Amino acid sequence: MKSTNHYKISEELVNSFNEEMTSELAKRLEDENYDSPFDGLKDWHLLRALAINRPELTSDYIHLLDQEPFDEN
């Protein structure tokens, strides 16, 4: 699943994930090697959906969802 353009995040998609698929997703996010920034954002949203609905799969990858505080000034 190199590109994430072909799916929408659905209950079926989230439920279809296993440990190996989650690991591949996390690796893509860590490598940040996407053709488009939108592909990376789609993977990030998918990992977030997994963290909410299947936390047992994402406990090792929560650091990819954490956002650093920032100052807008």
trRosetta pair geometry for C-beta under 8 A, 3 or more apart (Angstrom, degrees):
i j d omega theta_ij theta_ji phi_ij phi_ji
1 4 7.1 52 161 -87 101 65
1 21 7.4 43 19 -146 137 96
1 24 7.0 107 51 119 99 135
1 25 7.9 -12 85 -77 126 81
3 6 6.7 86 99 -6 95 95
3 35 7.1 -17 -104 21 107 125
3 39 6.0 -76 -146 -129 73 129
4 7 6.4 -71 -170 44 68 95
4 39 5.4 139 35 -154 97 75
4 42 4.1 179 106 107 136 130
4 43 5.4 -164 -38 -61 154 76
4 46 6.8 -133 -144 -20 141 141
5 39 6.8 -49 -49 -100 84 94
5 42 7.5 165 -75 11 43 172
7 10 7.8 -113 178 8 95 96
7 13 5.7 120 174 -109 132 142
8 13 7.4 -167 88 -18 49 147
9 13 5.8 -122 -141 70 42 140
9 14 6.9 52 -170 -50 84 97
9 45 6.2 -115 -36 127 150 105
9 46 5.6 -162 -95 -99 114 72
9 49 5.0 171 -170 -33 135 166
10 13 4.7 101 51 4 75 100
10 14 7.1 -143 93 -1 40 86
11 14 5.8 -56 -147 40 31 110
11 15 6.0 25 157 -14 66 113
11 53 7.8 -156 -127 -155 68 160
12 15 5.9 -61 -143 44 27 107
12 16 6.2 31 156 -29 64 108
13 16 5.7 -57 -149 28 29 113
13 17 7.4 40 153 -35 60 94
13 46 7.6 -81 135 -134 127 107
14 17 6.2 -45 -166 7 35 114
14 46 8.0 -168 -90 -159 77 75
14 49 5.4 -110 -93 137 122 112
14 50 6.0 -175 -141 -88 90 63
14 53 5.0 27 166 83 146 145
14 54 6.1 177 172 -13 95 119
15 54 7.7 163 -97 -64 43 129
16 21 7.7 -2 120 49 79 174
17 21 4.7 -136 -145 88 74 129
17 22 5.5 82 171 -57 119 89
17 25 7.8 -21 -135 -14 128 142
17 50 6.0 -44 66 -111 164 122
17 54 6.4 173 72 64 118 165
17 57 6.1 76 120 -164 117 169
18 21 5.3 93 48 14 66 103
18 22 7.0 -129 98 -5 32 94
18 57 7.5 -163 -178 -117 20 125
19 22 5.7 -60 -147 39 29 111
19 23 6.2 33 155 -23 65 107
19 57 6.2 -150 -94 -133 56 85
20 23 5.6 -53 -148 34 30 114
20 24 6.5 31 153 -18 64 104
21 24 5.7 -52 -150 35 33 112
21 25 6.4 37 150 -21 64 105
22 25 5.5 -51 -149 35 34 116
22 26 6.3 34 153 -18 65 105
22 47 7.8 108 -151 -118 82 81
22 50 6.2 161 -115 178 110 160
22 54 8.0 -133 -83 107 137 127
22 57 4.4 -177 -66 168 163 109
22 58 6.3 -126 -165 -78 133 66
22 61 7.1 -151 162 2 100 147
23 26 5.7 -54 -147 38 31 111
23 27 6.4 34 152 -22 64 105
24 27 5.6 -51 -147 33 32 113
24 28 6.6 35 153 -20 63 101
25 28 5.9 -54 -155 32 30 111
25 29 6.6 26 150 -15 64 106
25 43 5.9 177 -162 -160 87 102
25 46 6.4 -115 -151 103 139 121
25 47 5.9 169 140 -76 124 95
25 50 7.7 118 87 -3 160 155
25 61 8.0 51 93 -163 94 170
26 29 5.6 -56 -150 38 35 111
26 30 6.2 33 153 -19 68 106
26 47 6.8 105 -82 -112 70 131
26 58 8.0 158 -71 -132 120 73
26 60 7.5 0 -119 99 173 94
26 61 4.2 -111 -109 -114 132 137
26 64 6.1 -158 -139 -21 84 157
27 30 5.7 -54 -144 38 32 110
27 31 6.1 26 158 -15 66 110
28 31 5.9 -61 -143 41 27 107
28 33 7.3 -106 -152 51 65 80
28 34 7.5 74 175 -71 100 91
28 40 7.9 -160 142 -113 96 69
28 43 5.6 -120 101 -140 123 162
29 32 7.1 21 179 -68 34 63
29 40 7.0 115 -119 -153 66 84
29 43 5.4 -162 -72 125 93 126
29 44 6.4 117 -120 -80 122 71
29 47 6.4 -9 -48 -33 155 151
29 61 7.7 90 59 -169 139 120
29 64 5.0 64 122 -160 141 139
30 64 6.8 -85 -66 -96 76 120
32 40 6.4 28 -137 -116 67 138
34 37 6.7 121 90 -93 131 25
34 39 4.1 -178 -163 78 123 115
34 40 4.4 -132 -9 -47 157 91
34 43 7.8 -147 -86 4 132 129
35 39 6.0 68 49 -1 78 150
36 39 4.7 106 63 -7 84 98
36 40 7.7 -152 98 2 54 81
37 40 5.6 -53 -159 37 45 113
37 41 6.3 46 145 -21 71 105
38 41 5.3 -51 -146 37 38 115
38 42 6.4 44 152 -24 66 100
39 42 5.7 -49 -150 31 32 113
39 43 6.7 31 152 -15 63 102
40 43 5.7 -54 -152 36 34 110
40 44 6.3 37 150 -22 66 105
41 44 5.4 -50 -147 34 34 115
41 45 6.4 34 153 -18 65 103
42 45 5.8 -54 -149 37 32 109
42 46 6.4 33 151 -20 64 105
43 46 5.5 -54 -148 36 34 114
43 47 6.4 34 154 -18 67 102
44 47 5.8 -52 -149 36 31 109
44 48 6.4 34 150 -20 63 106
44 64 7.5 -145 -122 148 80 100
44 65 7.4 139 -164 -105 85 69
45 48 5.4 -51 -147 36 34 116
45 49 6.4 37 152 -21 65 102
46 49 5.6 -50 -148 35 33 112
46 50 6.5 34 151 -17 64 103
47 50 5.5 -52 -149 37 34 113
47 51 6.3 39 150 -24 66 103
47 58 6.4 128 -171 -124 81 128
47 61 6.4 -103 -158 126 125 131
47 64 6.1 -42 144 101 162 125
47 65 6.3 -152 118 -69 113 103
48 51 5.5 -51 -147 33 32 114
48 52 6.6 28 154 -16 64 105
48 65 5.8 130 -91 -122 79 122
49 52 5.9 -57 -149 38 31 108
49 53 6.0 -6 165 12 68 116
50 53 6.4 -74 -132 56 25 87
50 54 4.9 -47 -162 56 70 104
50 55 7.9 140 142 -78 64 32
50 57 5.5 -77 175 82 116 123
50 58 5.0 134 116 -51 104 127
51 54 7.7 -37 -63 65 12 60
51 55 5.8 46 -166 -103 49 71
51 58 4.3 -97 -89 91 73 160
51 61 7.9 -124 -78 85 106 95
51 62 6.7 110 -125 -104 130 77
51 65 6.0 -18 -32 -45 165 163
52 55 7.4 10 -126 -60 3 88
54 57 4.5 15 131 14 110 118
54 58 6.8 107 96 -10 78 100
55 58 5.8 -77 -144 48 42 98
55 59 6.4 67 163 -61 77 83
56 59 6.8 -19 -146 -20 27 111
58 61 5.0 -81 -160 56 71 102
58 62 6.3 100 141 -65 93 69
58 65 7.9 40 169 -19 130 132
59 62 6.5 -15 -154 -27 32 109
61 64 5.0 -21 174 16 85 120
61 65 7.5 80 128 -14 78 95
62 65 5.6 -61 -163 37 50 109
62 66 6.6 59 143 -35 76 97
63 66 5.6 -40 -146 17 40 117
